[in-house]
Amino acid sequence: MRFACSTASFPEDRLEIAIAKTGWAGYDGVELPFPAELPTEDELRYYLRANELELAAIHAGVLPLGGEAALAELARLGRSAALTRALDGAVIVVTAPAEGALEALLSSLRLLDRALRDVAVDVCLAHRTGTLLPDPGALAELWSLRLPERVGLALDPGQALLAGWDPLELEALPELPRHVYLTDAAGGRPVPPGEGALDLDCLGAALRTNGYGGSVVLRLENADPWAVEPLAKELRELMGGW
């Protein structure tokens, strides 16, 4: 396993500062967003090398469904995939929209797969409450429709807890995740790992037992601003024990 941190964990910092804090906390990799104002490829490569980090993934936002507007959004996802490969990464993460049909979601995934052609990037779908993919049942239904080979699953334990299912039961999923978040939830809201219902050591054991070899990405949500840096470092040390 490779331990990474999302720059979303540092919402009050500029991107280059968030990347630097990820390196300071001892992580091997970083997950980046894909906003319009993302720095140039050369700048990002400099930030990664300066902090001795690899690109774990780019989170490319919501996967669009159908229509002309979807083509522009799919082009954005294509650019995120191209940037991922240019930075020697291999994963982009997308979430499903809140409304629509799974067949339309499949159609968008197939269109994106054809557009990417020989770009060696996996597209990992992150399940989330309030979307078309909230739970293992919805995931299994989508996977039964024969997805492109590049499409995989991004496991988000905090979102699983919010949706009422156990993220440690990996056998309930349609496939072993290709990307995993370290998140948690309590009281109906995301919380920093260790402050909710997730047993962190059991998560590490479940991933190890099932042969998981991808990235585990810390994403802090609803953390006190003064606690973000020490929490990131503390959780990296905990993951090292896995």
C-alpha positions as a LaTeX table, in Angstrom:
\begin{tabular}{lrrr}
\hline
Residue & $x$ (\AA) & $y$ (\AA) & $z$ (\AA) \\
\hline
Met1 & 0.00 & 0.00 & 0.00 \\
Arg2 & 1.01 & 3.57 & $-0.66$ \\
Phe3 & $-0.10$ & 6.24 & 1.81 \\
Ala4 & $-1.24$ & 9.53 & 0.34 \\
Cys5 & $-3.11$ & 12.64 & 1.39 \\
Ser6 & $-5.68$ & 14.70 & $-0.48$ \\
Thr7 & $-4.96$ & 18.41 & $-0.76$ \\
Ala8 & $-8.66$ & 18.81 & 0.15 \\
Ser9 & $-7.50$ & 18.07 & 3.71 \\
Phe10 & $-5.98$ & 21.57 & 3.79 \\
Pro11 & $-8.87$ & 23.75 & 2.54 \\
Glu12 & $-7.41$ & 27.01 & 3.87 \\
Asp13 & $-4.10$ & 26.66 & 2.01 \\
Arg14 & $-3.02$ & 27.35 & $-1.55$ \\
Leu15 & $-2.40$ & 24.20 & $-3.53$ \\
Glu16 & 1.40 & 24.39 & $-3.39$ \\
Ile17 & 1.25 & 24.85 & 0.40 \\
Ala18 & $-1.13$ & 21.89 & 0.75 \\
Ile19 & 1.28 & 19.75 & $-1.29$ \\
Ala20 & 4.18 & 20.87 & 0.92 \\
Lys21 & 2.23 & 19.99 & 4.08 \\
Thr22 & 1.51 & 16.54 & 2.64 \\
Gly23 & 5.23 & 15.95 & 2.19 \\
Trp24 & 5.99 & 17.37 & 5.66 \\
Ala25 & 3.51 & 14.94 & 7.24 \\
Gly26 & 5.41 & 11.99 & 5.74 \\
Tyr27 & 3.10 & 10.81 & 2.98 \\
Asp28 & 4.34 & 9.06 & $-0.14$ \\
Gly29 & 1.77 & 10.52 & $-2.49$ \\
Val30 & $-0.82$ & 13.23 & $-2.95$ \\
Glu31 & $-4.28$ & 13.41 & $-4.51$ \\
Leu32 & $-5.01$ & 16.62 & $-6.39$ \\
Pro33 & $-8.26$ & 18.26 & $-7.51$ \\
Phe34 & $-8.86$ & 19.29 & $-11.10$ \\
Pro35 & $-10.16$ & 22.88 & $-10.95$ \\
Ala36 & $-9.82$ & 25.33 & $-13.82$ \\
Glu37 & $-7.06$ & 27.19 & $-11.98$ \\
Leu38 & $-4.81$ & 24.15 & $-11.52$ \\
Pro39 & $-1.14$ & 25.11 & $-12.07$ \\
Thr40 & 0.68 & 24.09 & $-15.22$ \\
Glu41 & 2.09 & 20.62 & $-15.70$ \\
Asp42 & 5.64 & 21.89 & $-15.16$ \\
Glu43 & 4.66 & 23.68 & $-11.94$ \\
Leu44 & 2.92 & 20.61 & $-10.58$ \\
Arg45 & 5.87 & 18.41 & $-11.45$ \\
Tyr46 & 8.13 & 20.83 & $-9.58$ \\
Tyr47 & 5.89 & 20.84 & $-6.49$ \\
Leu48 & 5.77 & 17.03 & $-6.44$ \\
Arg49 & 9.53 & 16.58 & $-6.85$ \\
Ala50 & 10.36 & 19.31 & $-4.33$ \\
Asn51 & 8.32 & 17.46 & $-1.71$ \\
Glu52 & 9.33 & 13.93 & $-2.79$ \\
Leu53 & 5.76 & 12.95 & $-3.58$ \\
Glu54 & 4.13 & 10.78 & $-6.24$ \\
Leu55 & 0.74 & 11.53 & $-7.75$ \\
Ala56 & $-1.75$ & 9.12 & $-6.20$ \\
Ala57 & $-4.72$ & 10.39 & $-8.20$ \\
Ile58 & $-6.55$ & 13.39 & $-9.57$ \\
His59 & $-10.10$ & 13.84 & $-8.32$ \\
Ala60 & $-11.93$ & 14.98 & $-11.42$ \\
Gly61 & $-15.38$ & 15.67 & $-9.96$ \\
Val62 & $-18.79$ & 14.44 & $-11.09$ \\
Leu63 & $-19.24$ & 12.22 & $-14.13$ \\
Pro64 & $-21.83$ & 13.84 & $-16.45$ \\
Leu65 & $-24.78$ & 12.01 & $-17.98$ \\
Gly66 & $-25.76$ & 12.53 & $-21.64$ \\
Gly67 & $-26.57$ & 15.63 & $-23.67$ \\
Glu68 & $-24.36$ & 18.24 & $-25.31$ \\
Ala69 & $-23.33$ & 19.72 & $-21.96$ \\
Ala70 & $-21.89$ & 16.33 & $-21.03$ \\
Leu71 & $-19.40$ & 16.48 & $-23.89$ \\
Ala72 & $-17.63$ & 19.51 & $-22.39$ \\
Glu73 & $-17.52$ & 17.81 & $-19.00$ \\
Leu74 & $-16.17$ & 14.61 & $-20.52$ \\
Ala75 & $-13.50$ & 16.68 & $-22.23$ \\
Arg76 & $-12.53$ & 18.03 & $-18.81$ \\
Leu77 & $-12.22$ & 14.47 & $-17.52$ \\
Gly78 & $-10.08$ & 13.63 & $-20.53$ \\
Arg79 & $-7.76$ & 16.52 & $-19.73$ \\
Ser80 & $-7.49$ & 15.35 & $-16.13$ \\
Ala81 & $-6.54$ & 11.87 & $-17.37$ \\
Ala82 & $-3.91$ & 13.29 & $-19.72$ \\
Leu83 & $-2.44$ & 15.38 & $-16.90$ \\
Thr84 & $-2.45$ & 12.32 & $-14.63$ \\
Arg85 & $-0.35$ & 10.35 & $-17.12$ \\
Ala86 & 1.96 & 13.30 & $-17.73$ \\
Leu87 & 2.68 & 13.33 & $-13.98$ \\
Asp88 & 3.22 & 9.55 & $-13.94$ \\
Gly89 & $-0.08$ & 8.86 & $-12.20$ \\
Ala90 & $-2.55$ & 6.15 & $-13.13$ \\
Val91 & $-5.89$ & 7.00 & $-11.45$ \\
Ile92 & $-8.59$ & 9.62 & $-11.79$ \\
Val93 & $-11.51$ & 9.57 & $-9.37$ \\
Val94 & $-15.05$ & 10.58 & $-10.29$ \\
Thr95 & $-18.37$ & 10.55 & $-8.44$ \\
Ala96 & $-21.77$ & 9.68 & $-9.87$ \\
Pro97 & $-24.40$ & 12.39 & $-10.32$ \\
Ala98 & $-27.35$ & 12.70 & $-7.97$ \\
Glu99 & $-29.98$ & 11.84 & $-10.58$ \\
Gly100 & $-30.32$ & 9.69 & $-13.68$ \\
Ala101 & $-30.21$ & 6.05 & $-14.66$ \\
Leu102 & $-27.38$ & 3.57 & $-14.25$ \\
Glu103 & $-27.61$ & 2.82 & $-17.97$ \\
Ala104 & $-26.87$ & 6.49 & $-18.70$ \\
Leu105 & $-23.95$ & 6.36 & $-16.29$ \\
Leu106 & $-22.65$ & 3.30 & $-18.14$ \\
Ser107 & $-23.01$ & 5.13 & $-21.46$ \\
Ser108 & $-20.90$ & 8.04 & $-20.18$ \\
Leu109 & $-18.25$ & 5.67 & $-18.86$ \\
Arg110 & $-18.05$ & 3.90 & $-22.22$ \\
Leu111 & $-17.80$ & 7.22 & $-24.05$ \\
Leu112 & $-15.02$ & 8.36 & $-21.73$ \\
Asp113 & $-13.25$ & 5.02 & $-22.18$ \\
Arg114 & $-13.31$ & 5.38 & $-25.97$ \\
Ala115 & $-12.07$ & 8.97 & $-25.74$ \\
Leu116 & $-9.14$ & 7.95 & $-23.54$ \\
Arg117 & $-8.20$ & 5.12 & $-25.92$ \\
Asp118 & $-4.59$ & 4.16 & $-25.09$ \\
Val119 & $-4.17$ & 6.53 & $-22.12$ \\
Ala120 & $-3.18$ & 4.15 & $-19.31$ \\
Val121 & $-5.41$ & 5.60 & $-16.59$ \\
Asp122 & $-8.01$ & 3.89 & $-14.41$ \\
Val123 & $-11.29$ & 5.69 & $-13.79$ \\
Cys124 & $-12.33$ & 4.97 & $-10.21$ \\
Leu125 & $-15.93$ & 5.59 & $-9.19$ \\
Ala126 & $-16.35$ & 6.86 & $-5.65$ \\
His127 & $-19.66$ & 5.86 & $-4.04$ \\
Arg128 & $-21.41$ & 8.65 & $-2.14$ \\
Thr129 & $-24.70$ & 9.20 & $-0.34$ \\
Gly130 & $-27.17$ & 11.22 & $-2.36$ \\
Thr131 & $-25.87$ & 9.93 & $-5.70$ \\
Leu132 & $-26.70$ & 7.05 & $-8.03$ \\
Leu133 & $-24.09$ & 4.92 & $-6.22$ \\
Pro134 & $-24.74$ & 5.08 & $-2.46$ \\
Asp135 & $-24.26$ & 1.42 & $-1.50$ \\
Pro136 & $-23.02$ & $-2.06$ & $-2.55$ \\
Gly137 & $-26.40$ & $-2.89$ & $-4.10$ \\
Ala138 & $-26.20$ & $-0.01$ & $-6.56$ \\
Leu139 & $-22.55$ & $-0.76$ & $-7.25$ \\
Ala140 & $-23.32$ & $-4.43$ & $-7.96$ \\
Glu141 & $-26.12$ & $-3.42$ & $-10.34$ \\
Leu142 & $-23.80$ & $-1.11$ & $-12.28$ \\
Trp143 & $-21.01$ & $-3.69$ & $-12.39$ \\
Ser144 & $-23.45$ & $-6.26$ & $-13.78$ \\
Leu145 & $-23.79$ & $-4.05$ & $-16.88$ \\
Arg146 & $-20.23$ & $-4.90$ & $-18.01$ \\
Leu147 & $-18.11$ & $-1.84$ & $-17.41$ \\
Pro148 & $-14.98$ & $-0.99$ & $-19.40$ \\
Glu149 & $-11.87$ & $-2.63$ & $-17.94$ \\
Arg150 & $-10.38$ & 0.69 & $-16.87$ \\
Val151 & $-13.33$ & 1.45 & $-14.56$ \\
Gly152 & $-12.79$ & 0.54 & $-10.92$ \\
Leu153 & $-14.08$ & 1.35 & $-7.46$ \\
Ala154 & $-12.88$ & 3.96 & $-4.98$ \\
Leu155 & $-13.82$ & 2.95 & $-1.43$ \\
Asp156 & $-14.83$ & 5.77 & 0.93 \\
Pro157 & $-15.40$ & 4.39 & 4.46 \\
Gly158 & $-16.93$ & 7.61 & 5.78 \\
Gln159 & $-19.50$ & 7.71 & 3.00 \\
Ala160 & $-20.24$ & 4.01 & 3.57 \\
Leu161 & $-20.99$ & 4.69 & 7.23 \\
Leu162 & $-23.23$ & 7.62 & 6.32 \\
Ala163 & $-25.15$ & 5.32 & 3.95 \\
Gly164 & $-25.50$ & 2.65 & 6.65 \\
Trp165 & $-23.18$ & $-0.11$ & 5.45 \\
Asp166 & $-19.93$ & $-1.57$ & 6.72 \\
Pro167 & $-16.88$ & $-0.55$ & 4.63 \\
Leu168 & $-14.84$ & $-3.35$ & 6.18 \\
Glu169 & $-16.97$ & $-6.01$ & 4.43 \\
Leu170 & $-14.98$ & $-5.89$ & 1.21 \\
Glu171 & $-16.53$ & $-9.14$ & 0.02 \\
Ala172 & $-19.87$ & $-7.30$ & $-0.33$ \\
Leu173 & $-18.39$ & $-5.12$ & $-3.06$ \\
Pro174 & $-18.48$ & $-6.09$ & $-6.75$ \\
Glu175 & $-14.66$ & $-5.98$ & $-6.91$ \\
Leu176 & $-11.66$ & $-5.16$ & $-4.75$ \\
Pro177 & $-11.27$ & $-1.38$ & $-4.67$ \\
Arg178 & $-8.51$ & 0.15 & $-6.78$ \\
His179 & $-8.41$ & 3.34 & $-4.68$ \\
Val180 & $-9.22$ & 3.78 & $-0.98$ \\
Tyr181 & $-9.89$ & 6.84 & 1.16 \\
Leu182 & $-9.20$ & 7.15 & 4.86 \\
Thr183 & $-12.36$ & 8.89 & 6.05 \\
Asp184 & $-14.79$ & 8.51 & 8.93 \\
Ala185 & $-18.27$ & 9.57 & 10.03 \\
Ala186 & $-20.26$ & 10.15 & 13.20 \\
Gly187 & $-23.56$ & 11.82 & 14.00 \\
Gly188 & $-24.61$ & 11.86 & 10.37 \\
Arg189 & $-21.60$ & 13.88 & 9.17 \\
Pro190 & $-18.02$ & 13.27 & 8.02 \\
Val191 & $-15.41$ & 13.56 & 10.77 \\
Pro192 & $-11.63$ & 13.05 & 10.88 \\
Pro193 & $-10.56$ & 9.39 & 11.01 \\
Gly194 & $-10.48$ & 8.15 & 14.59 \\
Glu195 & $-13.33$ & 10.43 & 15.69 \\
Gly196 & $-16.12$ & 8.30 & 14.23 \\
Ala197 & $-17.32$ & 4.71 & 13.99 \\
Leu198 & $-14.54$ & 3.35 & 11.75 \\
Asp199 & $-12.03$ & 0.97 & 13.32 \\
Leu200 & $-8.85$ & 2.20 & 11.64 \\
Asp201 & $-6.72$ & $-0.84$ & 12.45 \\
Cys202 & $-9.46$ & $-3.17$ & 11.19 \\
Leu203 & $-9.55$ & $-1.23$ & 7.92 \\
Gly204 & $-5.81$ & $-1.72$ & 7.52 \\
Ala205 & $-6.16$ & $-5.43$ & 8.32 \\
Ala206 & $-9.03$ & $-5.87$ & 5.84 \\
Leu207 & $-7.06$ & $-4.20$ & 3.04 \\
Arg208 & $-3.95$ & $-6.22$ & 3.80 \\
Thr209 & $-5.85$ & $-9.52$ & 4.05 \\
Asn210 & $-7.49$ & $-8.94$ & 0.67 \\
Gly211 & $-4.20$ & $-8.07$ & $-1.01$ \\
Tyr212 & $-4.91$ & $-4.42$ & $-1.63$ \\
Gly213 & $-1.88$ & $-2.75$ & $-3.24$ \\
Gly214 & $-3.12$ & 0.71 & $-4.24$ \\
Ser215 & $-3.17$ & 4.06 & $-2.48$ \\
Val216 & $-4.84$ & 4.86 & 0.82 \\
Val217 & $-5.66$ & 8.57 & 0.69 \\
Leu218 & $-6.36$ & 10.60 & 3.80 \\
Arg219 & $-9.12$ & 13.15 & 3.33 \\
Leu220 & $-9.83$ & 15.24 & 6.40 \\
Glu221 & $-13.29$ & 16.77 & 6.65 \\
Asn222 & $-14.73$ & 18.92 & 9.44 \\
Ala223 & $-11.42$ & 19.04 & 11.30 \\
Asp224 & $-10.60$ & 22.08 & 13.41 \\
Pro225 & $-8.24$ & 24.27 & 11.33 \\
Trp226 & $-5.60$ & 24.28 & 14.08 \\
Ala227 & $-5.66$ & 20.46 & 14.24 \\
Val228 & $-5.28$ & 19.63 & 10.53 \\
Glu229 & $-1.47$ & 19.43 & 10.36 \\
Pro230 & $-0.93$ & 17.37 & 13.55 \\
Leu231 & $-3.84$ & 15.08 & 12.61 \\
Ala232 & $-2.38$ & 14.43 & 9.17 \\
Lys233 & 0.98 & 13.52 & 10.68 \\
Glu234 & $-0.55$ & 11.39 & 13.43 \\
Leu235 & $-2.66$ & 9.41 & 10.96 \\
Arg236 & 0.33 & 8.84 & 8.69 \\
Glu237 & 2.18 & 7.31 & 11.63 \\
Leu238 & $-0.84$ & 5.12 & 12.41 \\
Met239 & $-1.02$ & 3.88 & 8.80 \\
Gly240 & 2.65 & 3.03 & 8.97 \\
Gly241 & 1.71 & 0.37 & 11.51 \\
Trp242 & $-0.51$ & $-1.35$ & 8.98 \\
\hline
\end{tabular}
